[in-house]
């Protein structure tokens, strides 16, 4: 019989959390700054509570956010296309003033940046990464902190002027008719990595010719770490950035730094474009991936360190496995100069294996043990100089998802970043693949977008056979009956049916879209569509929507094409299939977006539709600041498989934008932290119709989909915790009208990527004044963690619209057979 404490009502949201092996961190006070209600009213002054980074300050109990009683209204077209409200932003900037000696200066301002006594800009953070906490508050942090202080060129200066990214917690307020906004500063505010400095992997040992050991303010930036929600609701950030110049003029000739810093010269630019100053130091920037993993505890708003990875990773991707452990793949240890010479020159590198990793992303995956708080490499390694059998060439931020069979699916998409090419094996990113955590082995399923089942052709290890450092190179390349060459000469050519179906019917008008849209897709989302049970209650299919971004162009995957595309496709993996791998891959072309869109944030709504927010019409990594923002929101209807234009956002948000589903069904939209214009300094070219590029945008806005204006179903009571296989009762206002019950995992989003994103449709039956709901037994369908429970019904006004309720919070507990965290009750 279930413990009575597991039947608490909706009002009791959060539970106490117990730390998991990784050590405690310093606690700190959350400083609150408030604004007026209703989508961001007039900011008020800071309340003067102790600073968040003061180790002596007491840690206040965070207040939960509640959406009970929110009132939604629309006028005219808003009722059909939805509406945006805002913008609103943190009302204060806090910094130390070295001139006045004020170590806790707080300024209330609508400006996004202020200049301090040293002439440096102090700015509010933008939501480049964001996570929805179990108590409905939102943790977010900035991207590219310090770009506003670049004076001449971000390439020449950023290793010197960049600083660690700031974190914040946003609270949308208690129950009531309107949002009541407030902010808190976590402790430490920058996430707390590398307080003693990072051991940088420079070209020459000891940091000779670089300033890697003298940039204390930017050794542990959260930028380009990935976020994930642990089973107990804490948030883990893995990887990140160590910035430095390599080479650095100031390191080679230290007096040059003083000389440059003493030149007080400002050169005016034509028109009204501002001025250019002489920087204090110049060189060539490097962005190095960190080995750090940090955990945010929402109980006291604190950051602490947990176990370190074996490999430094910049732009990795995280996925929760069915046992609650966390899988990490890809990232790069050195972005711009990925050459690892330490083994040859007496550094701390461990050998030939690291040297062979040069000019590539990290191919070895690792797994985080939730119970012990430690990382371990996946796969056996017969020779120390070679990759593990679990290694795979992947792009940065690969789009990864957990399949219902417990495998991790790579959907042939990732972050197109480096303008000069990212990896020598980029062509291998075109293959969709699945990783088996039990066998610690990748299987190639198909060429993305084309209906070709590779494992049936003996090509399930094609990417391994093309990777020079693979430990199974010879076997995968020429193995008898199963190698790449024998398969190409045998099974592949003999499978006329598959080859004939490769591009579909030649008269299909979508054939051009299929050819153009096939393969790797850069800088766009990969959304797992709702997981639905079949007639037997089993979850055997998972489909993934990809839309927009830039095309890989076969081998030139990073950054790929400069121009964004509107192409959309739906990739499907069937598990428990009658194939060699037990999985079957297929792909279909669906309706295009209404225009090209680079870097859109995709959000799967509880009605089953997908919304695309933000972005631009060109790739702003190739040429920052050269694109036209796309502010019209689009909606994908899974029934018609077409996109429809909806409302227009208030602010232009291109690079490092975010969008996240709120518990009441609205969407929080934020972010925008661009690279300096043309890799030089910040310019605002909005008057030319281009994206705002004068620095970050710390504001948010909230989008209300049309369904929030309808008569919505109501969850009266629901259990706060469930186990896999449970049958639960949910009290609702009208059980007979409910047509769908859905669990939506809380979002942890970094730069378009949420490896744990999933909506699970649950079997249900009406039972008097409640609905009886079956929780899946399979933990790979619904991994342990915090979810939002929605019930849906068809609108009573005859519009046919699917209308979801406001959600109820539900925690899915770790499988009983899995040792792990204990949740106190």
Buried (B, 14 or more C-beta within 10 A) or exposed (E): EEEEEBBBEBEEBBBEBEBBEBEEBBBBBBBBBBBBBBBBBEBBEBEEBBBBBBEEBEBBEBBBBBBEEBEBEBEEEBBBBBBBBBBBBBBBBBBBBEEEEEEBBBBEBEEBBBEBEEEBBBBBBBBBBBBBBBBBBBBBBBBBBBBBBBBBBBBBBBBBBBBBBBBBBBBBBBEBEBBBBBBBBBBBBBBBBBEEBBBBBBBBBEBBBBBBBBBEBBBBBBBBBBBBBBBBBBBBBBBBBBBBBBBBBBBEEBEBBEBBEEEEEEEEEEEEEBEBBBBBBBBBBBBBBBBBBBBBBBBBBBBBBBBBBEBBBBBBBBBBBBBBBBBBBBBBBBBBBBEBBBBEEEBEBEEBBBBBBBBBBBBBBBBBBBBBBBBEBBBEBEEEEBBBBBBBBBBBBBBBBBBBBBBBBBBBBBBBBBBEEBBEBBBBBBBBBBBBBEEBBBBBBBBBBBBBBBBBBBBBBBBBBBBEBBBBBEBBBEBEEBBBEBBBEBBBEEBEEBEEBEBBEEEEEBBEBBEBBBBBBBBBBBBBBBBBBEEEEBBBBBBBBBBBBBBBBEBBBBBBBBBBBBBBBBBBBBBBBEBBBBBBBBBBBBBBBBBBBBBBBBBBBBBBBBBBBBBBBBBBBBBBBBBBBBBBBBBBBBEEBBBBEBBEBBBBBBBBBBBBBBBBBBBBBBBBBBBBBBBBBBBBBEEEEBBBBBBBBBBBBBBBBBBBBBEBBEBEBBBBBBBBEBEBBBBBBEBEBBEBBBBBBBBBBBBBBBBBBBBBBBBBEBEEEBBBBBBBBBBBBBBBBBBBBBBBBBBEEEBEBBBBBBBBBBBBBBBEEBBBBEBEE
